[in-house]
């Protein structure tokens, strides 16, 4: 994968987090649309973590090819 593509995916995940935060009802977090928004936030955070792990693994792979 291209690094620019990964950065675009991370930005999209951050945009999804921002959108889902606007849907939250802080008085009833686990009811209705707030529960769905929480699931979306957690899923986006997981995607960001996985993409950062992927970037790190690519850097390690590049360093091991040089030696």
N, C-alpha and C positions, 0 to 999 in steps of 0.2 A: 504494500500500500504506500501511496505517496504521503509524505509528511503534511503537505498542504490539505489533503483530503481528511486526514485525521484531525487536524486543527479545525476544519470546517465542521466535522462531526461533533467535536467538543463544544464549539460555539452553539451549534443547534441544540445540544443537550442542555447547555446553560439557558438558552432561550426557553426551552420547555419547562425548566425549573422555574424561571421567572413567571411564565404564564400560569403554571399550576399554583404558585404562591398566591396569585390573585384570586384563585377559586376557593381558597381555604376559608372556612368559617371557624375562627379561633374559639368560639364558644362551644361548638360541637365538631371536634376534629374527626371523630370516627363515624360520622353519620352522613349519608347522601353523597353529594359531590365532593365534600371534603375528604372522604375516605379515598375516593378515586384520585383526587389530586395528590394525596399523600403517597399513594402507590406510584403515581407518575413521577413524583419527586425522587422517591427511592430508586426507581428504575433508571432515571436519568443519572443519578449519582453513581449507580453501579456501572452504567455505560462509560462514564468519565473515568472511573477507576480502571476499568478494563482497557480503555484506550491508552491510559498512562502506563499501564503495565506493558502493553504492546510496544509503545515507544521505547521503554526501557529495555525490553528484550531485543529490539532491533539494534539499539546502541551496543549492547553486549555482543550481539552477533557480528556487528561490523568490527569491533575491537578484536574478536577472536579470529577473524579472517585475516587481519593485518599481520598477526604474529604467526 
